[in-house]
Amino acid sequence: MAIAWDHWCPPTWPRIFPFEIFLFFFLVLTGYLITGSLLRERDRSEARGGPWKREALKNYQIRRGLRILAPYYAALALAWIVRAPDVLGANIVWYVLHISNIHMAFLGYWPAGTNHFWSLAMQQQFYLIWPFVIWFLPRHWLVGAVVIFSALGPLARFYQDSLQAWVAWPQVLSCASLDYFGIGSLLALAVHRGMSLQSPGLRWISWTAFLGYLAVFGAHAMGWQTFGLRSFQQTLLSIALCGFIAAGTVGFSGMAKRILEHHVLQRIGQFSYGIYLFHNLAPLVTGKLMWFLWNGSCETGVSALFRIAVYAAVTWGLAQASWRWIEQPLQEVRTKLANPRE
């Protein structure tokens, strides 16, 4: 919702809070959830004995396709229907193959309506390679491999200026975000090996990392010397977000619990994937139906808020349609595949 608000606001409105933190949180959460799922599948399959990896890879890709890819391609089809400029012509191949982040790295600007697909492309690339890491490497190599994988993120950011000789925006290449996925995966490995999510040590590390992130972020914002620590700023944030994942998994209490368990927020959470998929397409859809919102008169005050409300309503309708006619039916198929005897 924060990312949607940031995308819908008129360009003249100030951007004070770094809303991209919520996107980074989603990437860390992806690493945590996917790695945990793959580790549990490895445990079950190795306990049964016999060859299992080929069948597990097939089932993994089928489940991934039913849950994630079908709504994605529906959103891509809508982008083409409403003539999102970057999916017309040959450029659509980048989106079909989930390498649009590489395309945008060369573009050096955000294409209208489809710029949010860069993070989805990175996720798909992670989903594709990660089973080979978690299932095929010896268990005693896993921690070292994930640490090296995570270290590539700050390393790529450290050499970002050099990479700009080849690409305009190296920061949207997957290599610059590997620590998000990797640190979430390290949390999953630690939990799988017996660490409690209520561990005081985890809480201490997360708060320390968050304070370090604030220090580096604040120093850079004020023009102070950061001594090369900017490359590790997002790594610190990723570690801090692991603490938030742990807190959310264990559960909140009091007012936070009542707010988060409210049925409206629960419903928004249910549609969250669709909201992210369609929120950037909503302005293009709206422009086809309510062209007067684009005549320059809705850039300030109440009229700008009205336009944002229209975008929100269109997004909600598209997300609800995606859930009802794509995600929920395919989720039922996915459940049947996972439980063939039921």
C-alpha positions as CSV (number, residue, x, y, z in Angstrom):
1,M,0.0,0.0,0.0
2,A,2.9,2.3,0.8
3,I,4.5,1.6,-2.6
4,A,1.2,2.2,-4.3
5,W,0.8,5.5,-2.6
6,D,4.3,6.5,-3.6
7,H,3.6,5.7,-7.2
8,W,0.2,7.4,-7.3
9,C,1.3,10.7,-5.6
10,P,1.7,13.8,-7.9
11,P,5.4,14.4,-8.6
12,T,5.2,17.8,-6.8
13,W,4.4,16.1,-3.5
14,P,7.4,15.5,-1.3
15,R,8.9,12.0,-0.8
16,I,10.1,12.1,2.8
17,F,9.9,8.5,4.0
18,P,11.8,5.8,2.0
19,F,8.8,3.7,1.1
20,E,11.1,1.2,-0.8
21,I,11.8,-0.3,2.6
22,F,8.6,-2.2,2.3
23,L,9.6,-3.6,-1.1
24,F,13.0,-4.7,0.5
25,F,11.0,-6.3,3.3
26,F,9.1,-8.3,0.8
27,L,12.3,-9.6,-0.8
28,V,13.8,-10.6,2.6
29,L,10.5,-12.3,3.4
30,T,10.7,-14.2,0.1
31,G,14.1,-15.5,0.9
32,Y,13.0,-16.6,4.4
33,L,9.8,-18.3,3.2
34,I,11.1,-20.0,0.1
35,T,14.2,-21.3,1.8
36,G,12.2,-22.7,4.8
37,S,9.8,-24.4,2.4
38,L,12.7,-26.0,0.4
39,L,14.5,-27.2,3.5
40,R,11.3,-28.9,4.8
41,E,10.8,-30.5,1.4
42,R,14.4,-31.8,1.5
43,D,13.9,-33.2,5.0
44,R,10.7,-35.1,3.9
45,S,12.1,-36.4,0.7
46,E,15.4,-37.6,2.1
47,A,13.5,-39.3,5.0
48,R,11.5,-41.3,2.4
49,G,14.6,-42.3,0.6
50,G,15.2,-42.9,-3.1
51,P,15.6,-40.3,-5.9
52,W,13.4,-37.3,-5.4
53,K,15.0,-34.2,-6.8
54,R,13.6,-34.4,-10.4
55,E,10.0,-34.9,-9.2
56,A,10.4,-32.3,-6.5
57,L,11.6,-29.7,-9.1
58,K,8.7,-30.5,-11.3
59,N,6.2,-30.1,-8.5
60,Y,7.9,-26.9,-7.3
61,Q,7.6,-25.3,-10.7
62,I,4.0,-26.3,-11.1
63,R,3.0,-24.9,-7.7
64,R,5.0,-21.7,-8.4
65,G,3.2,-21.4,-11.8
66,L,-0.2,-21.8,-10.3
67,R,0.3,-19.4,-7.4
68,I,2.5,-16.7,-9.0
69,L,2.9,-16.9,-12.7
70,A,-0.8,-17.1,-13.8
71,P,-1.7,-13.7,-12.1
72,Y,1.5,-12.2,-13.4
73,Y,0.7,-13.0,-17.0
74,A,-2.8,-11.8,-16.5
75,A,-1.4,-8.4,-15.4
76,L,1.0,-8.4,-18.3
77,A,-1.9,-9.1,-20.7
78,L,-3.8,-6.1,-19.2
79,A,-0.6,-4.0,-19.6
80,W,-0.7,-4.8,-23.3
81,I,-4.4,-4.2,-23.7
82,V,-4.2,-0.7,-22.1
83,R,-1.1,0.0,-24.3
84,A,1.5,0.4,-21.6
85,P,4.3,1.8,-23.7
86,D,7.1,-0.6,-22.7
87,V,5.3,-3.8,-23.5
88,L,4.5,-2.8,-27.1
89,G,6.6,-4.4,-29.7
90,A,9.7,-6.6,-29.0
91,N,10.1,-5.2,-25.5
92,I,7.4,-7.5,-24.2
93,V,9.9,-10.5,-24.4
94,W,11.8,-9.0,-21.5
95,Y,8.6,-9.2,-19.4
96,V,7.6,-12.7,-20.6
97,L,11.0,-14.1,-19.7
98,H,11.1,-12.3,-16.3
99,I,14.2,-10.3,-17.1
100,S,12.6,-6.9,-17.2
101,N,14.9,-5.7,-14.5
102,I,17.9,-6.2,-16.9
103,H,16.0,-4.3,-19.6
104,M,15.3,-1.4,-17.2
105,A,19.0,-1.4,-16.1
106,F,19.8,-0.5,-19.7
107,L,16.9,1.9,-20.1
108,G,17.9,4.0,-17.2
109,Y,14.3,5.2,-16.5
110,W,11.1,3.8,-15.2
111,P,8.6,2.8,-17.9
112,A,5.0,3.9,-17.3
113,G,2.7,1.2,-15.9
114,T,5.2,-1.6,-15.8
115,N,8.2,-0.2,-13.8
116,H,7.2,-2.3,-10.7
117,F,7.8,-5.5,-12.7
118,W,11.5,-5.2,-12.1
119,S,11.2,-6.5,-8.5
120,L,8.9,-9.4,-9.7
121,A,11.6,-10.3,-12.3
122,M,14.2,-10.5,-9.6
123,Q,11.9,-12.8,-7.5
124,Q,11.3,-15.1,-10.4
125,Q,15.0,-15.4,-11.0
126,F,15.5,-16.2,-7.4
127,Y,12.7,-18.8,-7.5
128,L,14.3,-20.4,-10.5
129,I,17.8,-20.9,-9.1
130,W,17.2,-21.4,-5.4
131,P,16.0,-25.0,-5.4
132,F,19.3,-26.0,-7.0
133,V,21.2,-24.3,-4.1
134,I,19.1,-25.7,-1.2
135,W,18.5,-29.2,-2.7
136,F,21.6,-30.0,-4.6
137,L,24.4,-28.7,-2.4
138,P,25.6,-30.8,0.6
139,R,24.0,-29.7,3.8
140,H,27.3,-28.6,5.4
141,W,27.9,-26.2,2.4
142,L,24.6,-24.4,2.7
143,V,25.5,-21.7,5.2
144,G,28.8,-20.8,3.5
145,A,27.1,-20.8,0.0
146,V,24.3,-18.5,1.3
147,V,26.8,-16.2,3.0
148,I,28.7,-15.8,-0.3
149,F,25.5,-15.3,-2.2
150,S,24.5,-12.6,0.2
151,A,27.9,-10.9,0.1
152,L,27.5,-10.4,-3.7
153,G,24.9,-7.7,-3.0
154,P,27.0,-5.2,-1.2
155,L,29.9,-6.1,-3.5
156,A,27.9,-5.2,-6.6
157,R,26.8,-1.9,-5.0
158,F,30.4,-1.1,-4.0
159,Y,31.3,-1.3,-7.7
160,Q,28.1,0.3,-8.9
161,D,30.0,3.3,-10.4
162,S,32.2,1.0,-12.5
163,L,29.2,-1.0,-13.7
164,Q,27.6,2.2,-15.0
165,A,30.1,2.1,-17.8
166,W,28.0,-0.8,-19.2
167,V,24.5,-0.2,-17.8
168,A,22.6,3.0,-16.8
169,W,21.0,1.6,-13.7
170,P,23.1,-1.3,-12.2
171,Q,21.1,-1.0,-8.9
172,V,18.1,-2.8,-10.5
173,L,20.2,-5.8,-11.6
174,S,19.6,-8.8,-9.4
175,C,23.3,-8.9,-8.3
176,A,22.7,-5.7,-6.4
177,S,19.9,-7.2,-4.3
178,L,21.1,-10.7,-3.5
179,D,21.7,-9.8,0.2
180,Y,17.9,-9.3,0.6
181,F,17.1,-12.8,-0.5
182,G,20.3,-14.3,1.1
183,I,19.9,-12.8,4.6
184,G,16.2,-14.0,4.7
185,S,17.5,-17.4,3.7
186,L,20.1,-17.3,6.5
187,L,17.3,-16.7,8.9
188,A,15.4,-19.7,7.6
189,L,18.6,-21.9,7.9
190,A,19.1,-20.7,11.5
191,V,15.5,-21.5,12.4
192,H,15.7,-24.9,10.6
193,R,18.7,-25.7,12.7
194,G,17.0,-24.9,16.0
195,M,17.2,-21.2,16.6
196,S,14.1,-19.7,18.3
197,L,12.5,-16.8,16.7
198,Q,12.2,-15.4,20.2
199,S,15.9,-15.5,20.7
200,P,17.3,-12.5,22.5
201,G,20.4,-12.7,20.4
202,L,18.3,-12.3,17.2
203,R,16.5,-9.4,18.7
204,W,19.8,-7.7,19.7
205,I,21.4,-8.2,16.3
206,S,18.3,-6.9,14.5
207,W,18.1,-3.7,16.6
208,T,21.9,-3.1,16.2
209,A,21.6,-3.5,12.4
210,F,18.6,-1.2,12.3
211,L,20.5,1.5,14.2
212,G,23.5,1.0,11.9
213,Y,21.1,1.4,8.9
214,L,19.7,4.6,10.3
215,A,23.2,6.0,11.0
216,V,24.4,5.3,7.4
217,F,21.2,6.5,5.8
218,G,21.1,9.6,7.9
219,A,24.8,10.4,7.3
220,H,24.3,10.1,3.6
221,A,21.1,12.2,3.6
222,M,23.0,15.0,5.5
223,G,26.0,14.9,3.2
224,W,28.4,13.4,5.7
225,Q,31.2,11.0,5.0
226,T,30.1,7.4,5.2
227,F,33.5,5.8,4.7
228,G,32.3,3.3,2.1
229,L,29.5,1.9,4.3
230,R,26.8,2.9,1.9
231,S,27.3,-0.4,0.1
232,F,26.3,-2.2,3.3
233,Q,23.3,0.1,4.1
234,Q,20.8,-2.3,2.6
235,T,22.5,-5.3,4.1
236,L,22.0,-3.8,7.6
237,L,18.4,-3.1,6.7
238,S,17.9,-6.8,5.6
239,I,19.3,-8.0,8.9
240,A,17.0,-5.6,10.8
241,L,14.0,-6.8,8.8
242,C,14.7,-10.4,9.9
243,G,13.9,-9.2,13.4
244,F,10.5,-7.9,12.1
245,I,9.8,-11.2,10.4
246,A,10.6,-13.0,13.6
247,A,8.3,-10.7,15.6
248,G,5.5,-11.1,13.1
249,T,5.8,-14.9,13.1
250,V,5.7,-15.1,16.9
251,G,2.8,-12.7,16.9
252,F,2.1,-9.2,18.3
253,S,-0.1,-8.4,21.3
254,G,-2.2,-5.5,22.5
255,M,-3.2,-2.7,20.1
256,A,-0.9,-4.0,17.3
257,K,-2.6,-7.4,17.4
258,R,-6.1,-5.9,17.2
259,I,-5.1,-3.7,14.3
260,L,-3.4,-6.4,12.3
261,E,-6.2,-8.9,12.9
262,H,-8.9,-6.5,11.7
263,H,-10.9,-8.1,8.9
264,V,-10.2,-5.1,6.6
265,L,-6.4,-5.6,6.9
266,Q,-6.8,-9.3,6.6
267,R,-8.7,-8.9,3.4
268,I,-6.1,-6.5,2.0
269,G,-3.4,-9.0,2.9
270,Q,-5.3,-11.7,1.0
271,F,-5.3,-9.6,-2.1
272,S,-1.8,-8.2,-1.6
273,Y,-0.2,-9.9,-4.6
274,G,-2.9,-8.6,-6.9
275,I,-2.7,-5.1,-5.4
276,Y,1.0,-5.0,-6.2
277,L,0.6,-6.5,-9.6
278,F,-2.2,-4.1,-10.7
279,H,-1.5,-0.8,-8.8
280,N,0.8,0.6,-11.4
281,L,-1.6,-0.4,-14.2
282,A,-4.6,1.3,-12.5
283,P,-3.6,4.8,-13.7
284,L,-3.4,3.5,-17.3
285,V,-6.8,1.8,-17.0
286,T,-8.2,4.9,-15.4
287,G,-6.8,7.1,-18.2
288,K,-8.8,5.1,-20.7
289,L,-12.1,5.5,-18.8
290,M,-11.7,8.9,-17.0
291,W,-9.4,10.9,-19.3
292,F,-10.3,14.2,-17.5
293,L,-8.1,13.0,-14.6
294,W,-5.1,13.4,-16.9
295,N,-5.7,17.0,-18.1
296,G,-3.4,18.6,-15.5
297,S,-6.1,19.7,-13.1
298,C,-5.7,16.9,-10.5
299,E,-2.2,17.6,-9.4
300,T,-2.9,19.3,-6.1
301,G,-5.2,19.3,-3.1
302,V,-8.6,17.5,-3.1
303,S,-8.6,16.8,-6.8
304,A,-5.3,14.9,-6.4
305,L,-6.7,12.9,-3.5
306,F,-9.8,12.1,-5.6
307,R,-7.6,10.8,-8.4
308,I,-5.6,8.6,-5.9
309,A,-8.9,7.3,-4.6
310,V,-10.0,6.3,-8.1
311,Y,-6.7,4.5,-8.6
312,A,-7.2,2.7,-5.4
313,A,-10.7,1.6,-6.4
314,V,-9.6,0.4,-9.8
315,T,-6.7,-1.5,-8.2
316,W,-9.0,-3.1,-5.6
317,G,-11.4,-4.2,-8.3
318,L,-8.6,-5.7,-10.4
319,A,-7.0,-7.4,-7.4
320,Q,-10.4,-8.8,-6.4
321,A,-11.0,-10.1,-9.9
322,S,-7.6,-11.7,-10.0
323,W,-8.2,-13.4,-6.6
324,R,-11.7,-14.7,-7.5
325,W,-11.1,-15.9,-11.1
326,I,-7.4,-16.7,-11.1
327,E,-5.7,-17.1,-7.8
328,Q,-8.4,-18.8,-5.7
329,P,-9.3,-21.4,-8.3
330,L,-5.7,-22.2,-9.0
331,Q,-5.0,-22.4,-5.3
332,E,-7.6,-25.1,-5.1
333,V,-5.9,-27.0,-7.9
334,R,-2.5,-26.5,-6.1
335,T,-4.0,-27.9,-2.9
336,K,-5.3,-31.0,-4.8
337,L,-1.9,-31.6,-6.3
338,A,-0.3,-31.4,-2.9
339,N,-2.9,-33.8,-1.4
340,P,-3.8,-36.2,-4.3
341,R,-5.7,-38.6,-2.0
342,E,-8.2,-36.0,-0.8
